[in-house]
Amino acid sequence: MRNALAIAVASVALASMAGCIVEPARPYYGGGGYVAPPGVVYVAPTYASPGPGWGWEYHATYGWGWHHPQYGWHRGWH
């Protein structure tokens, strides 16, 4: 019992010191938000945002992905 408590305390301490905070996906453009086209089903991101300014958006050919107004689509989509 003592070991289990020590492991739990150590795990919580380690997790709180990790310093990695992942911001949830959110639309980027102009504060008004991004709305998917009619008939498109929303798919949640499978990995964290590449950085500040990237928004989770729908691409007509490739589906959902990260898009930045200046840098374009993440992972080379055009």
C-alpha positions as CSV (number, residue, x, y, z in Angstrom):
1,M,0.0,0.0,0.0
2,R,2.8,2.4,0.9
3,N,4.5,1.8,-2.5
4,A,1.2,2.4,-4.4
5,L,0.8,5.7,-2.6
6,A,4.4,6.7,-3.3
7,I,4.0,5.9,-7.0
8,A,0.7,7.8,-7.3
9,V,2.3,10.9,-5.6
10,A,5.4,10.7,-7.8
11,S,3.2,10.3,-11.0
12,V,1.1,13.4,-10.1
13,A,4.3,15.4,-9.3
14,L,5.9,14.3,-12.6
15,A,2.8,15.1,-14.7
16,S,2.5,18.6,-13.1
17,M,6.1,19.4,-13.9
18,A,6.0,18.3,-17.5
19,G,5.2,21.8,-18.8
20,C,3.4,20.6,-21.9
21,I,0.1,22.3,-22.5
22,V,-1.8,21.4,-25.6
23,E,-4.3,24.0,-26.8
24,P,-7.5,22.5,-28.1
25,A,-8.2,22.9,-31.8
26,R,-10.1,26.0,-32.7
27,P,-11.0,27.8,-35.9
28,Y,-8.6,30.7,-36.7
29,Y,-10.1,33.1,-39.2
30,G,-11.1,36.5,-37.9
31,G,-12.7,35.6,-34.7
32,G,-16.0,34.8,-36.5
33,G,-15.0,31.2,-36.6
34,Y,-14.8,28.7,-39.4
35,V,-18.0,26.9,-40.5
36,A,-17.7,23.6,-42.4
37,P,-19.6,23.4,-45.7
38,P,-23.0,21.8,-45.6
39,G,-23.0,18.0,-45.6
40,V,-19.4,17.8,-44.2
41,V,-19.0,15.8,-40.9
42,Y,-16.6,17.3,-38.4
43,V,-13.6,15.2,-37.6
44,A,-11.5,16.1,-34.5
45,P,-7.7,16.5,-34.9
46,T,-5.6,13.4,-34.3
47,Y,-2.5,15.4,-33.3
48,A,-1.7,18.8,-31.6
49,S,-1.7,22.1,-33.5
50,P,1.7,22.7,-35.2
51,G,1.9,26.1,-33.5
52,P,0.2,29.5,-32.9
53,G,-2.1,30.7,-35.6
54,W,-3.0,27.3,-37.1
55,G,-6.7,26.4,-37.3
56,W,-8.5,23.1,-37.8
57,E,-10.3,23.5,-41.2
58,Y,-11.8,21.5,-44.0
59,H,-10.1,21.0,-47.3
60,A,-12.3,20.0,-50.3
61,T,-9.8,17.4,-51.6
62,Y,-7.9,16.1,-48.5
63,G,-10.5,16.5,-45.7
64,W,-9.7,18.1,-42.3
65,G,-6.3,19.5,-41.5
66,W,-4.3,22.3,-40.0
67,H,-4.3,25.5,-42.0
68,H,-2.4,28.8,-41.4
69,P,-3.4,32.0,-43.3
70,Q,0.2,32.8,-44.1
71,Y,1.9,29.3,-44.4
72,G,-1.0,27.3,-46.0
73,W,-1.8,23.7,-45.2
74,H,0.3,21.7,-42.8
75,R,2.1,18.7,-44.3
76,G,2.2,20.3,-47.8
77,W,-1.4,20.3,-48.9
78,H,-2.2,22.8,-51.6
